[in-house]
């Protein structure tokens, strides 16, 4: 990583809760409130923004750990602000405390940890998965 990333640095995003962000499974809406999966996605995006300026061309950040408490409802149409603050830097792991707020107050808090990896390592792992998946598919089609 490029030098400069420090504990305490933060990044923020704002989103308006849209119909595709409400809780739904297999096309069936559970309720028209901001889903936890959308919240986690946005928290990961805010955390990613903390590392983006420091990634070298040969590096990539990957999700490593997520711990989120979604504590308050947010209806469709309401704005949500998510802040990620770097709380620890340990070798290749960047930990961020994350918080989300709507106009009523805090709706969630948690921790997102990203792992910094070499792009070449990641590309090799993806190729390995493709080979394994091919073998598994071939094996399953024989049955």
Backbone bond lengths (Angstrom), bond angles and torsions (degrees), N, CA, C in turn:
res aa  C-N    CA-C-N  psi(-1)  N-CA   C-N-CA  omega(-1)  CA-C   N-CA-C  phi
1 X - - - 1.447 - - 1.518 110.07 -
2 X 1.319 113.81 149.49 1.455 119.50 174.02 1.526 108.32 -67.07
3 X 1.324 117.22 150.15 1.467 119.08 179.02 1.531 111.41 -69.88
4 X 1.321 115.02 156.75 1.454 120.33 172.55 1.513 115.83 123.53
5 X 1.323 118.04 -24.79 1.463 119.47 179.76 1.518 108.84 -67.35
6 X 1.335 116.35 129.55 1.451 120.53 -177.17 1.525 111.05 -136.37
7 X 1.323 114.78 153.06 1.459 120.83 172.77 1.525 107.93 -57.26
8 X 1.309 115.87 135.96 1.465 121.38 179.40 1.519 113.83 103.06
9 X 1.339 117.08 -19.60 1.464 119.23 176.96 1.518 109.02 -68.69
10 X 1.339 115.46 147.67 1.460 117.68 -177.67 1.522 111.35 -139.31
11 X 1.317 114.06 164.36 1.457 122.63 174.99 1.519 106.58 -140.71
12 X 1.317 114.64 156.61 1.454 119.30 -174.61 1.522 110.52 -140.80
13 X 1.308 116.41 147.27 1.461 121.09 170.04 1.528 107.76 -132.91
14 X 1.318 115.15 156.69 1.456 121.46 172.65 1.515 108.06 -127.37
15 X 1.325 115.56 138.47 1.461 120.91 178.18 1.523 108.35 -135.00
16 X 1.314 115.15 148.94 1.453 121.45 168.44 1.514 106.74 -98.53
17 X 1.320 117.01 129.96 1.456 120.99 -178.13 1.526 108.59 -68.72
18 X 1.324 115.04 118.44 1.459 122.81 -177.73 1.531 109.76 -108.02
19 X 1.331 117.67 167.22 1.463 119.84 -178.79 1.532 114.55 -55.44
20 X 1.333 117.73 -30.84 1.468 119.33 179.60 1.530 112.72 -76.99
21 X 1.327 118.22 -3.94 1.462 122.18 179.54 1.526 113.07 -102.43
22 X 1.334 118.09 1.49 1.460 119.66 -179.94 1.520 110.19 -83.85
23 X 1.323 115.23 162.14 1.471 120.76 -177.43 1.526 110.52 -68.21
24 X 1.324 115.97 116.79 1.467 121.98 179.04 1.519 108.68 -150.57
25 X 1.324 115.00 146.93 1.456 121.39 176.48 1.515 108.45 -132.49
26 X 1.344 115.29 127.37 1.463 122.68 179.87 1.524 111.65 50.44
27 X 1.330 115.70 42.25 1.455 121.15 175.59 1.513 115.64 83.31
28 X 1.325 117.68 -3.20 1.459 120.93 179.09 1.521 109.31 -102.80
29 X 1.334 115.68 121.43 1.466 120.57 179.69 1.522 109.21 -73.51
30 X 1.318 115.77 127.99 1.456 122.51 177.26 1.525 108.91 -82.20
31 X 1.322 114.81 -48.53 1.462 122.16 174.61 1.524 107.76 -160.21
32 X 1.311 116.85 157.22 1.469 121.23 -176.37 1.526 110.86 -92.40
33 X 1.330 113.68 55.67 1.459 122.24 177.41 1.528 108.20 -126.25
34 X 1.332 115.56 153.99 1.466 123.83 178.00 1.525 109.16 -51.09
35 X 1.313 116.72 122.79 1.463 120.76 -177.38 1.522 111.29 -79.44
36 X 1.309 114.53 152.03 1.464 119.95 177.11 1.519 110.60 -63.75
37 X 1.327 117.90 -36.13 1.468 119.45 179.64 1.533 110.78 -64.77
38 X 1.325 117.86 -38.68 1.471 120.05 176.50 1.524 110.66 -67.25
39 X 1.324 115.97 -40.62 1.465 120.83 177.75 1.524 110.77 -58.61
40 X 1.326 116.83 -48.08 1.468 120.50 -179.43 1.528 110.29 -62.76
41 X 1.328 116.82 -41.84 1.464 120.64 176.61 1.531 110.31 -55.79
42 X 1.318 117.43 -46.73 1.460 121.02 -178.71 1.531 111.86 -69.32
43 X 1.323 116.70 -35.09 1.465 119.37 175.72 1.529 110.35 -64.58
44 X 1.327 116.42 -41.07 1.468 119.37 177.22 1.529 110.81 -63.54
45 X 1.321 116.96 -38.72 1.464 120.57 179.10 1.526 110.48 -63.85
46 X 1.329 117.72 -44.38 1.466 120.44 178.21 1.534 110.33 -61.51
47 X 1.328 116.73 -43.53 1.469 120.20 178.93 1.526 110.80 -63.47
48 X 1.317 116.73 -40.84 1.468 120.82 178.74 1.524 111.09 -59.78
49 X 1.323 115.71 -38.27 1.463 118.95 -179.76 1.527 112.66 -61.67
50 X 1.340 117.60 -24.24 1.472 119.15 178.57 1.521 111.57 -70.09
51 X 1.337 117.50 -29.01 1.469 119.98 -175.86 1.523 113.70 -97.99
52 X 1.323 117.68 -21.39 1.471 120.21 -173.33 1.530 114.38 -51.11
53 X 1.330 119.89 -44.58 1.476 118.30 -178.68 1.531 113.81 -66.55
54 X 1.324 117.29 -13.49 1.462 120.89 -173.91 1.520 114.11 -107.56
55 X 1.329 117.00 -4.82 1.464 119.38 178.69 1.521 110.41 -74.38
56 X 1.320 115.34 133.91 1.460 120.94 172.70 1.533 107.73 -76.65
57 X 1.339 117.01 163.27 1.466 120.82 -179.31 1.523 112.83 -58.79
58 X 1.322 117.30 -27.51 1.459 121.60 -177.28 1.537 112.69 -94.11
59 X 1.339 117.52 8.17 1.461 121.63 -176.40 1.529 111.90 -115.67
60 X 1.315 114.29 158.16 1.458 121.41 174.55 1.522 108.60 -144.23
61 X 1.312 115.86 151.55 1.463 121.04 174.98 1.518 109.18 -101.56
62 X 1.329 115.59 139.41 1.470 121.36 179.43 1.517 108.99 -130.17
63 X 1.332 115.44 144.64 1.452 119.24 174.05 1.519 109.99 -61.80
64 X 1.315 116.44 135.83 1.457 121.96 -177.46 1.533 111.54 -122.89
65 X 1.345 115.71 -36.90 1.461 119.97 -178.15 1.526 109.24 -155.91
66 X 1.328 115.35 139.87 1.455 121.82 177.54 1.521 108.32 -133.76
67 X 1.334 116.31 131.28 1.465 122.12 174.99 1.519 106.17 -139.88
68 X 1.333 116.52 107.08 1.465 120.65 -173.00 1.522 110.27 -130.59
69 X 1.312 115.56 138.41 1.465 123.54 172.83 1.523 106.93 -113.78
70 X 1.327 116.48 111.72 1.475 123.27 179.95 1.524 106.18 -97.97
71 X 1.322 117.36 105.43 1.465 120.95 -164.96 1.521 115.83 -111.42
72 X 1.345 117.74 -6.02 1.460 118.21 -175.24 1.525 110.56 -147.81
73 X 1.329 116.82 146.59 1.460 123.21 -179.74 1.516 112.26 -71.68
74 X 1.340 115.34 148.11 1.457 122.36 170.31 1.525 107.72 -138.81
75 X 1.338 116.79 116.19 1.463 119.44 -179.15 1.529 112.45 -77.29
76 X 1.309 114.22 159.59 1.463 121.36 174.44 1.531 108.96 -53.86
77 X 1.335 115.36 140.19 1.461 121.44 178.87 1.519 114.07 94.61
78 X 1.321 118.15 -18.19 1.462 121.35 -178.71 1.534 110.29 -83.85
79 X 1.317 115.98 148.41 1.466 122.01 178.22 1.525 110.46 -85.34
80 X 1.334 115.77 141.36 1.458 122.80 176.16 1.522 108.18 -124.58
81 X 1.331 115.88 134.87 1.467 122.53 176.82 1.521 107.72 -113.46
82 X 1.332 115.66 126.10 1.467 121.41 -179.07 1.521 108.69 -117.70
83 X 1.329 115.30 130.40 1.459 121.26 178.14 1.520 109.34 -120.49
84 X 1.320 115.72 133.66 1.468 122.57 174.62 1.521 107.74 -117.08
85 X 1.320 116.41 128.69 1.462 122.02 -179.34 1.517 109.00 -123.18
86 X 1.314 116.53 124.91 1.466 120.84 179.64 1.528 108.37 -61.99
87 X 1.345 115.42 122.43 1.465 119.98 -177.98 1.529 112.85 -112.86
88 X 1.325 117.25 -17.38 1.465 120.63 177.71 1.522 109.36 -160.23
89 X 1.331 114.69 144.52 1.468 121.86 174.60 1.520 105.86 -128.26
90 X 1.335 115.45 112.01 1.463 120.90 -177.74 1.522 108.45 -127.39
91 X 1.316 116.65 103.62 1.463 122.98 -178.73 1.520 109.83 49.51
92 X 1.328 118.05 -107.63 1.466 121.01 -176.86 1.531 112.88 -98.78
93 X 1.316 118.22 8.21 1.464 122.57 -178.51 1.530 110.07 -109.45
94 X 1.337 114.90 127.91 1.464 121.34 177.74 1.519 106.78 -115.81
95 X 1.322 116.65 117.65 1.468 122.39 -178.22 1.522 109.29 -102.92
96 X 1.330 115.06 134.70 1.464 121.13 177.25 1.519 110.26 -125.84
97 X 1.323 115.91 134.21 1.453 120.90 166.67 1.520 106.03 -81.49
98 X 1.318 116.76 133.48 1.458 120.86 -178.18 1.525 109.68 -123.33
99 X 1.323 114.96 144.07 1.453 121.90 176.36 1.517 108.53 -138.96
100 X 1.330 115.36 147.73 1.458 120.41 177.64 1.529 108.57 -129.78
101 X 1.335 114.69 140.75 1.462 121.36 -177.95 1.518 110.24 -134.28
102 X 1.321 116.05 145.06 1.460 120.90 165.09 1.534 106.56 -116.03
103 X 1.320 118.42 -172.32 1.460 120.16 -176.10 1.523 112.95 -65.81
104 X 1.323 117.32 -14.98 1.470 120.82 179.76 1.526 113.25 -90.74
105 X 1.349 116.34 -17.09 1.457 119.61 -178.96 1.507 112.23 139.52
106 X 1.345 114.91 -163.41 1.461 120.85 -177.47 1.523 109.47 -69.79
107 X 1.346 115.76 131.16 1.462 120.59 178.95 1.528 112.31 -110.79
108 X 1.326 116.93 -15.23 1.469 119.31 -177.85 1.515 110.75 -166.12
109 X 1.322 114.38 156.67 1.466 121.40 173.05 1.513 107.41 -148.47
110 X 1.315 115.23 160.66 1.451 118.28 178.88 1.505 113.02 174.76
111 X 1.324 113.77 -164.11 1.461 122.69 -179.63 1.521 107.98 -135.76
112 X 1.312 115.56 133.98 1.459 122.68 173.41 1.527 106.66 -121.23
113 X 1.336 116.79 127.76 1.463 121.10 176.08 1.525 107.66 -115.54
114 X 1.327 114.68 130.97 1.456 121.22 176.72 1.526 108.97 -113.40
115 X 1.306 115.22 146.12 1.456 121.88 176.66 1.524 107.86 -108.81
116 X 1.308 116.48 132.47 1.463 121.34 177.70 1.520 107.51 -92.97
117 X 1.340 115.44 121.98 1.468 120.96 -177.44 1.522 109.93 -126.49
118 X 1.314 114.60 162.24 1.459 120.92 174.61 1.530 107.92 -76.16
119 X 1.319 117.79 134.85 1.468 120.71 178.37 1.520 111.27 -58.67
120 X 1.327 117.59 -37.86 1.469 120.47 -179.38 1.524 110.60 -63.74
121 X 1.334 117.79 -39.33 1.463 121.75 176.87 1.527 110.00 -61.82
122 X 1.338 115.91 -46.00 1.459 121.11 -179.40 1.533 111.29 -62.82
123 X 1.315 116.35 -44.97 1.468 120.27 178.53 1.524 111.10 -59.68
124 X 1.337 117.68 -41.17 1.465 121.57 177.82 1.525 111.49 -64.22
125 X 1.326 117.15 -40.42 1.471 120.97 178.36 1.524 110.67 -64.19
126 X 1.321 117.25 -39.94 1.466 120.91 178.31 1.525 109.95 -64.42
127 X 1.337 117.60 -42.68 1.470 120.88 177.58 1.528 111.12 -62.43
128 X 1.338 116.91 -40.76 1.462 120.65 177.65 1.523 110.51 -60.78
129 X 1.336 116.96 -42.34 1.467 120.97 178.81 1.523 111.28 -62.97
130 X 1.324 116.48 -39.96 1.464 120.28 179.36 1.525 110.86 -62.47
131 X 1.329 117.45 -39.81 1.463 121.63 178.56 1.529 109.69 -66.10
132 X 1.327 116.60 -46.89 1.467 120.68 179.56 1.522 110.19 -61.87
133 X 1.333 117.61 -45.64 1.468 120.80 179.06 1.518 111.26 -59.42
134 X 1.323 117.21 -39.70 1.463 121.53 178.78 1.522 110.82 -62.31
135 X 1.319 116.52 -43.52 1.460 121.21 179.57 1.528 110.39 -65.38
136 X 1.309 117.26 -42.91 1.471 121.43 179.82 1.519 110.47 -64.44
137 X 1.317 117.73 -44.70 1.469 120.94 178.45 1.527 110.72 -60.38
138 X 1.343 116.04 -43.69 1.465 120.12 -179.81 1.532 109.69 -64.17
139 X 1.312 116.99 -43.44 1.467 121.24 179.38 1.528 110.91 -62.02
140 X 1.330 117.37 -43.38 1.465 121.29 -179.01 1.518 112.41 -68.85
141 X 1.327 118.37 -29.77 1.462 120.32 -179.63 1.525 111.24 -75.53
142 X 1.339 117.88 -21.09 1.464 121.76 179.01 1.530 109.60 -74.55
143 X 1.300 117.19 -30.50 1.468 121.37 -177.23 1.442 110.75 -66.36
